[in-house]
């Protein structure tokens, strides 16, 4: 029997999961579980590069597991775990820090972005976290990493680090590729369609969260930025707001862009935005209700993340032992 290829991905519990998280990542993860061996991680160690409130971080981490499952990720078919529960991530990160160049880290666009937003806390972890991200991926010998366009740079750096290590020590790490879905890979802000929908934009009306109430979802879409025309037409260059709404509507309904253009021919933006909002309400309703039920069953969630960490630890330990041996560390 042919061995399944391995997929690894993770999302920080630094904010609530968004519609963008679902369409751009989690929805696609669900479709991958039959074909691939999948490891999905709540990357809480990455989250602390920016100061977090401990009680909120704990709550969001558990809620994220519940939402993963509510979105359709079956814990029996996917390994779902919390990053800090597998110590090999921190151990491998230190090793890879020693094979990551200062210049490479200084060129990372996300470091520049986060440093500008957190000028009072530009810590070493914020600078070196791409090495931890490389450790996350390489520990599981991942073949593919599902990422949005904005994360491709991290996968490229991971490939460079792996190739650098392999050139010294032989065939240790598998060189990962990125898996980018063709539709809905990047959902943009409702108020600033030039920027990605971000879970850090809470309260701005630019973002839809998976656990939002229906009335809040409708209100946000009614306020969504469009353009001075009145034609529902897909053109991501000149009609960024409308094109973003069409992408969301297409994912929520399964309709093509041509179908959507035909449906709203001669109709105003108000009617279109309401239709998008209503389709998202129905898309997210079962997810929200299932996640709310799961959050009442802490024992089940605990079992899921403990089982996941146990399996992930076994896989990660094999890679870490191999790396330690190559480096000349004395066997434990």
N, C-alpha and C positions, 0 to 999 in steps of 0.2 A: 504493500500500500504506500502510495506516494505521501511523503511528509508534507503537512500544510506549511505554507509560508507564514512567517510571524509578523504581526502588526503590533506596534506600541504607540499609544498616544495618551496625553494627559491634559487636564485643565486645572488651573489654580482655583482654590476656594477663596479667592480674594474678593469675590463679589457674587451676587446671585447669577445663576445661569440664564442666558438671554435667548431670545428667538434666534439670534445670530449663532450662538453656541449650538443650538439644536439643528438648524438648517445647514450650517457650515461644517459641523463636526458630528454630533451624536446621531443624527438621523442616518448619516452614511455609515457610522460604526455598526449600527444594527444590521445593515445589509451585508456587512463583511464577515459576520460571525460564522456563517456556514462554510465559507471558502477558506478562511484563515484562522490561525490560532492567535487570539487577540488578548492583549494586556492593556487594560485601561486603568489609569492611575489618577488619584486625586493628589496633585502635586503640592502638598502643603508646605514642603520645605522651600519651594520657589516663592510661595506667598509671603514669607517673612522677610524678603528683601525690602519690602515696604512694611512699616509698622502696622500690626493688626491688633484688634482687641481680642484677647484670648477666648472669652466666652462666645463671641461672634464667630471666630474662626472654627471653633469646635462645632457650633451649630451648623454653619455653612457646609462643613466637611460631611457631616451626617446627611444633611439635606441634599447635598450633591449626589451622594450614593443613592438615596431614595429616588432622586430625579433621573439618574442614569437608568435605574431599573424601570421606572415609570415610562421612560422613553422607549423601552423595548429591549434593553440590554439584559439578556438572561444570564444570571450568575452561574448557571450550570454550563453555559456555552462560552462565557467570557471570564477572564480573570480580572476581577474588580478589586482594587486594593488602595491603601493609603501609603503614600511615598515614605513617610517617616517611620512606618512599621517595618520597612525592609532596610536595615542598616547598610546593606551593600551599596545603596545609592550614594550615601555620604562617603564611604570608603573609596569607591570608584571615582567619585568626583575629585578627591584629592590627587589620586594618581593622574587623572586626565588634566588637572590643572598644570601638572608638570610637563605636559605634552601639548599645551595650548599656548600660543604666542601672545605676548602683551599687545602687539600691533593688531592681531586678529580681533581680540576682545574690544579694543578701542574703536574699531570700525563698525561694531554692531549697532545698527540703527535703533534697536529697542533700548539699549543702554543709554544712548543719547536722549531718547524720548523720556524714559523714566527718570533719568538724572535731572532733566530740566523741570519735571513735575514734582520732584522730591529733593529740591536743592539743599534742604537742611539735613538730608540723610542719604548722601551719596556714599554708601558703604561698600566694602570689598565684595560682599555677596552679590550686590547689584551688578558689579563689574564682571565677576567670574561665573555668574549663574549659567552662561552657555556651556561651561564645562560640566556642570551638574546635569544640564539637559542632555548633553552627549552621553553622560554616564547612564541616565535613564534609558536611553535608546539602545546603547551598545551592550548593556548588561543582559538584555534579552535576545541579543543577536537578531535584532529586528531586520526584516527584509524591507518593510515599508513603514512610513510614518505619515498618517493622514494629517495634513496641515493646510492652513490657509496660505494665500500668497505672501502674507506678511511674515510667515514663519519659515519660509523657504531658506532664508539666510542661515537660520539655526541648523537646519538639516545639512546644508552645504558645509558649515563649520564642523559638524559632527563627522561628516565624510572625510574632511581634511585631517581631523585628529586621528580617526581610525586608520587612515592610510599612512599617516606619519608613524603611528605606533607599530603597525604591521611591517613597515619598511625596516624597522629596527629589530623586531622580535619574531617576524614570520606571520603566518596566517592566524591571527588571534581573533580579530573582530570581523564580522560580516559588514560589508559596506552598505548602509541603508539607502533606499531611494525615497522620494516623497510621493505620496498618493494625494492628488488634488482632484476632487470631483468637478465635473464640467459645469454643473448648474448649482447656484447657491453657495459657491465656495466662499463668498465674502458678502455678508449682509451689511449694508451701510446704515449709518445713523439716520433717524427720521427727520432730525432738524438740521443736520449737516451732512448731506448725502455724499460729500467728498471724503468723509472720515468713516472708518469702520464702526459698526455698532459695538459699543464697549460696556461691559458690566460695571465700570467705574463711573458711568454717567447717570447714576441714580438721581431721580427727581427732576431731571432736565427735560423729560418728555421725548428724548431722542432714542430711548431704549425700551424694548418690550422684554419683560422677564417671564420665565416659564410659569411662575407661580402668581402672576398678576391676575387681578379680578377682571371679569369681562368688561365692566364699565370703564376701567382704567385703560384697557387695550383699545377700545373704541375711541376714547378721548384722545389718546396719543396719535392714532391714525388720522383722526379728523384734523389734527394740528400739523400733520406731516408737511414738510416743505416740498413744493412741486416746481412749477415754472410759470411764465407769463402766457404760455399757450393754453389751449383747452383740449389738446389732442392726446389721447392715450396711445403712445407709440414708443417702442423700445429703441432707445439710442443712448447708450451709456456715456457718450462723449458730450452731447448737447442737452440731454434730458436725464440728468443723474437721479433726481428725486423720483420721477415717474418710473424710470427703468428699475430702480431699487424696489419700488412698490410692486412692479410687475413681476420681478423675480420672486418676491415673497408670495404673491398671489398664485404664481405658477406652481410653487412648491406646495402650497396649502391645498390647491384644487386639482393639480395634475394637468392643468390646461397649458397649451403652448402659448408663446408670445403672440403668434398670429391669431389664435383663438381669442385671446384677451383683447387684442386690438379690434377684432370683429365684434366682440360682445359689447364693448364700450364706444363703438363708433357713434358719433353724434351726441354722446352723453358727457356731462361735465365731470370735473375732477372730484367734486363733492360726492357724487354717486359712486365713483370708482373707489375713493378712499374708504367710504363706509363699507363697500363690498369686501375690500381687502381686510379691514378690521374684523368684520364678521367671520371671514374665512379663517383668520388667525385664532379668534375665540374658539371656534369649533375644533381647530387643529390642536390647540393646547388644553382644551377642557379635560379630556381623559387623562392627560399627563398630570395636570394639577391635582385632579381628584385621586388618582392612584398614588401620587407622591404624598399627599396629605394622609392617606390611609397607612402608608408604609412608615411615616414618621411617628405614628402611634405604636409601632411595633419595633421598639429599639432592640429587642433581643434578636429579631431576625436580621436587622441591619448589622448588628455586631457580628453575628455568625457569618454573614456575607463577607465583611471586610477582613475578618480573621482567617477564614478559609482562603480568601484571595491572597493575603499576605504570606500565608504558609506556602502556597503554590509558587508565588512570585519569588519567594526567598530561595526555594530549591533551585529554580532556574538561574537566578542571579548569582547564587553561591558558586555554581559551576564555572561561570565566566570569571568571577573574581578570583577563584583558586588558580585558574589558568594564568591570569594576569600576574598574580603574586609570584607564581613559579617562574614566569618569564623575567620578572624584575629581579629575582634573586632573593626574595623574602623567604625566611625560614618557615617551613610548613608548621601550621598550628598543631 
